[in-house]
Amino acid sequence: MSHIAAINGSDYFATFQRILETRSTGLAAVEAGFFVTINFTALFGNFLLCTVLLKDSSFRSITNILILTLCVADILMGAVCMPLSCGVLIQGKWIYGDIACRLQCFFIYFLAFVSLQTIVLTSLNRFFKVVRPRRYRRIFTMKKTVATLIILWLITALILAIPLATGAFSATFNPAKAACVIFKRGIEVEQNSYPGILRGLLLLFFAVIPSIVIFTCYYKIFRVVGEHFTRVAPNLQRINRRRSSRLNSQEMRTTITLFAVVVMFFLSWLPVFLIEITQAFFINWWRIPREVQLMWTFFGSFSSAANPLVYGFANSSYRREYKKLLTFKWKKKSKGRRDIEVSKSQSVAMATLNLPS
């Protein structure tokens, strides 16, 4: 029997399915329209960002490899996972079959977790670049970085694929989230069918620990930058006002960019983590209102769309490159390439936003 047919027979799933099917036309249009906008922004924005990076003469740099890795994860989230949920919000039901459900379930968790692992690697890259510069060149070589990324993706895929392939857990459509998620197999839905142990381990190793590492790195980066700025401030007073203003402005732009990265990371992922922890350990999933569960899907997807937006709003160099691409002036030799290289410290900082999806 199909998983989808089986869950429709339970009262809890049937209740959420009925709510999904009987939404007012206005509510359905708002939900679907909002999610389609997120999906389009994630795809178009990340394709645009990838194009800018590929045009950059310093493409074969660790900076661009890390940024492109996040872009690829966001594009896959927008191409594989989001369209299926868009269809659910438009149609009011799952219409794609079991195979598509399994694929969406796997890629939702896989792409979200590999994005976080890539963010951790990017944060460590910035930590050694700013705080431990003498060790940077020895630790962060191109070969080591690429190898680490490949290993992270493979390990994450195996950790998620094994319990799904062995039948310990199943990919099940949750009408409240408009997406396929992980449920226990072979137990009654009246019990708390979210696999608390598995989700707890996944959250610990793929969310909690990475978050601690990320914010520890940026705390130390902020502290070093602040100490450096305090130390050089008296000397700046002896320099002409124009040069001093330029240096102060550069310090402020970098600081604001780092702050924006941290804030956007929290805004995108904190609601998702809170919902996961709540339904895994404290409240049965069916007791959480549909509106709250749907936020799990919206916020997780928004993280994939936010990255190129932050680049455009916070970095004038990338904003100029976006404009040239959109106005078909990209063939002209661009001053923006030199600007992107000069502002590389800001670029890498913003690369830590993602994801996800």
N, C-alpha and C positions, 0 to 999 in steps of 0.2 A: 504493500500500500504506500502511496506517495506520502511524504512528510506533510505536505501542504493539506492533503485531504484529511490526514489524521488529526492535525491540530484544529481544523475547522470543526471537528466533532466535539471539542472541549468547550465548556461554558465560557471560560475566560478568554480564549482566543476568539470565540464566536462573538462575544460581546464587543471586543475591540474591532473585529472585522465589521460588525454591524455599524459601529460608530463611524468607521472609515467610509463605508458605503453610503451612509445616510447624511453625510455632511451637507450643509447648505451649499448652493452653487457659489455663493460669494466666498465662503471659507475655503472651499476646494480651489477656487481660482487664486486666492491669496497664497495658500500653502504651495500649490504647484508653481505659481509664478515666481515666488521667492526662491524656491529651490532650483528652478530652471535658470534663474539669474545667477545663482551661486555656481551652478554647473558650467554655464557659459563663461563666467569670469575666470574660473579655475583653468579651463581649457585654453581660452584665448589669451589670458594674461600670462600663463606659464609658457605657452608657445612664443609669445612676444619676448619674454625674458630670455628664453633659450636662444632666440635669434640674436638678441643683443650680445649675449655671452659668446656665441659662436663667431660673431663679427669682431670680437675683441682680439687684438693681436697677441694677448697673453693667454690665449685659450688653454695651452698646456701648463696651467698653473694649478697648484693645490686649491687655491681659492675657487677657481671656476669649476674644478672637478666636484667640490663639495656642493656648490650652488646648483650645478646641473643635476647632481644626484637627487637633490630635493625637488627640483623641477620635474624630473622624470617620475618620481613618486606621486607628485601632485597631478601630473597629466594622466597617469594610469588611474588614479582615483576618480578623476573627472571623466575618463573614457570607459572604465569598466564598472565602477560601483554606482556613481551618481545617476546615470541615465535610467537604471532600473528603478531606483527610488522615485525619480521623476515620473516614470510611467505609473507607478503605484499611486502616487498622489493625484495623477490625472484620471486614471481609470477607477480608482477606489478599490483595487484588489490586485493580487499577484497573478500575472498572466504568463510568466516566462518558464515555468517548469522547474523540476528539481535540480537539474544540472546547473542552470543559471543561478539558482538559490545558493548552491554550494560554492560556486565561483565567487559570487558577491560576498558571501560570509567570509571566505578565506581572505580575499583581497582587502576587505575593509580593515580587518585586524592586522594583516601583513603590512600593508602600506602605511598604516598609522604607526606601527611599531618601528618599521625601518626608518621612517622619517625622524622619529625621536632618537633612534640610535645615531643617525647621521648628524642630528643637531648636537648630540653629545660630542661626537668627534670634532665637529666644527668649534664647539666651545673649548675643547681641549687644545685645538689648534690655536685659537686666540689666546688662551692662557699661556701656552709656551712661547708664543710670539711676543707677548707683552711682558709677562712676568718672569719667564725663564728663557730669554732669547738665546743664551749660549747652548741650550739643549735643543733648540727648535730644529735646526738644520739636520741634526743627527736623528731625531725622532720622526719628523714629518718630511720624508722624501716622497717623490711621486709614486714609486713602486710600493712603498709601505702603505701609503694612503689608499691606493686602488685595491691592494690586497685586503686591507682591513675592511673596506666597504663591501667587497665581494663576500668575505667571511661573515660579516654581520647580516647581509641579506640571506645567505644560505642557512645560517643557524636559525634565524627568525622563521624562515619558511619551514624548516624541519620541525621546530617546536610546535608550530601551528598545524602542520599537515599530519603528523603522527596520530594525535588523538582523534582527528576527524577521519583519517583513513582507516584506523583500527575499529571505528564504531563506538569508541568510548563516549563521544559527544557527537551531536548532529547539528547540521546547519538548518535552522528552522525560521520560517518567515514570521516575523512579529508585526502584526498590523499596527500596533501602537507606534513603532519606530519606522514603519514603512520600509523595512530592510530585513535581510536575513542575518540572524545572529546565532551565537553558540548556545545550545541548550543541552542538558543531559539527555541521554537516550534511555528508553526503557523504564521510565518512572511516570507516575501519574502527575498530571499538571497541577492537582490540588496541593502537591508539595512544592517547596521552593525549587523549581526546576532549573534555576541558574546555577551552573557549576561553581560554587563559591571557592573551592580549593584551587581550581584551575585559574579562575579569574583573579584570585588573590595573588597567585604566583606570577601571572602575567602582569598584573598591575605593579607588583613589587619590582620585578626585574626589567620591565619595559616602560614603566612610568615613574614610580616613586624614586628609585635609585637614579635613573637618568635626570630627573628634575633636580635632585639634590646636587648632582655633579654639575649640571648646567648653571645653577644659581650660585654655587660655590665658586665656580670659575669666574663668573661675571662680578661677583662681589670682590674677589681679589683683583680683577682687572680694574674695576672702579677705584679701588683703594690705591693701586699703583699709579693710575692716571691722576687721581687727586693729589697724591703725595708729590708726583712730578710737577704738576701745575703749581702747587704751593711753593715748591723749591725754586722754580724758575721765575716765579712772579716778580720778585725784587729785581732780577736782572732785566726783565722786560721793560721796566720803567726807564731804564737807561737807553733803550732802543727807541728809534723814532716811532711816533704814534701810529703811523700807517702800518708798519710791520707788526707792531704789537697787536693792533686790532685784528690783523689777518690771522695771527697765531691764536688769539683768543677765540675768534670765530670758528676756526678749525677745531679747537678743543671742544667748543660748545656743540658743534654739529655732531661730532663723534659721540659725545655724551648723550645727546638727545636721541641719536639713532639707537644706541645700546638700550636706553630706557624704553624706547618704543618697541624694540624687539621683546623685551621682558614683559611689558604690558600686554602686547598682542598675543604672546604665547599663553599667558594666563587667561586672557579673555576667551581664547579659542578652545583651550583644553581643560581648564579647571571645571567647567560644568560637566563635561564628559566624564572626567575622573570621579566627580562627586556622585553622579548618577550610577556609574559602575559600582562604586563602593557601597552605595546605599542598597541597591538591588541584590548585591552578592552577599551581604552580611547582615543587613538590618531590616529591610522591608521586602516582602514578597513582591516580585516584579509587577503582578497584576494590581497591586494596591497603589502603584504610582500612576497619577493621572496621565492620560494620553498626551496632553500638551507638554508635560515635562519630559516624557519619553521621546517625543518628537524632537525636542531640543537636542537630545543626544545626536541625532542624525544631522540636524542643521548646524550645530556648532562644530562637530567633527568635520563636516564638509567645508564649512567656512574657512577653516585653517588652510585648506588647499588653495582657496581663492585669495587669501590675505597677503601671501608672500609677494606676488608681483605688484599689488597695490601699494604696499609699504615701500618697495623700491621706487615706485613712481612718485609717491608723495614726499618721501624723506630724502631722496638723493637726486639733486638737479641733473647730474650727469646722465643717469638712466632715464630721467624724464625727458631730456633732450633726445636721447636715442629712440625712445618710444615715439616721440613726435615725428622724427625723421622717417621711421618705419611706416607709421600710419599715414604720412603725407607723401610716401613713395620717393623720399629723398635719400634713401639709404645707400645708393650707389656712389654718392659723392663722398670724398674723403672726409672723414669726420674728426672734428676736434674732440668729440666726446670720447673717442678711444683713449686719448691721452688723459682726459679727465677721469675716466674710469680707472685707469692704472694708478693715477695719483690718489684717488679716493678709495683705494683697495681696502684700507682698514675699515671704512664704513661699509663696503660691500660685504665683507666677510661677516661683520656683525649682523647685518640684515639677513644673511643667509640662514641664521639660526631661528628664524620664525617658523616654519611649517607645520608644517603640518599636520595631520592629519591628520589626510585625509584622511 
